[in-house]
Amino acid sequence: MTIVKTSSKCQIVIPKEIREKFNIKPKGKVLIKAAKDHVEIVPLPDSPIEMLTGMFKDYPRSLADELLRERREDDKEDEKNNL
């Protein structure tokens, strides 16, 4: 654990070993969010697409398949109501 001081403008320097570990580059972006009792700094990838890649990998079914299944069920319900 490393302790850093804030500057007169409340800026901090992220220590080199942490920048290297999380691949934080100069002019790169990080997300800073307030948690209950602490602040979190999350490095963001250069490409937003990269950040979203794999987000739904653990979802049990394809979202497109799920939408098609729901449409088929709606069609069946419509057919029942039209009889």
N, C-alpha and C positions, 0 to 999 in steps of 0.2 A: 504494500500500500504506500502511495506517495502523497505527501501533503504539499500543496502549492498555495501561494499567496495570490490574492487578487491585486490587480494594479490600481492606480488612482481612479481609473475608469471602470473598475470592477471586471476587468478582463483577466482571463487565466491562460496559462500555457499548458497544453496537454503534453505530458512527459513523452520523450522520444520512444521509450519502450512500449508505451501504450499506443502511440501513433503507428508504430511499426506492426504491433500485434493485430490492430484492427484496420490496417491499411488506410489510415487517414492521411490524405495528401494536402499540400498547400492549396488553398482556395477550394478545397472540397467542402461538402455540406454535411452537417450533423444535425440531428433532431435533438432538441433539448426539451425535456418534459418534466413537469413537477409530479413527483409521486407523493405518497402520504407524508413522509418525513425526510425525503431526500430528493435530489435532482438526478435525472438520468440523461446521459449523453449517448445517442445512438448514431453511429456513422451511417450515412446514406450512400448508396451506390451512385456512380456517375449517371447511370441510365435508370429512369424510373421503371422501365419495363423489366430490367434485371431484378428490381426489388419485388415485383409482383410474380415473377416466375416461380412456379411451384406452390403458390399460395393455396390452391385447392387440391393438392396432390393426395391428401388424406380423405377427401370427400368420397364417400363410398360409390357414387355413380357419376357418370358424365352429366354435367348440367344440361347439355343439349338433349341427351336421352331422357332426362327427368322432365324437361319441357314437353317433349314429344309424347311421353306417357300421359302427362296431365291433359294434353290436347285430345288424345284418344279417349280418355275418360270423359271429358267434356262433350265430345261428339256422341258418345254412347248415351249420356244423360239427355242430350238434346233429342236424340232419336226416340228415347222412351217418352219424352214429354210431347212429341209430335204425333204419337200414335193415338 
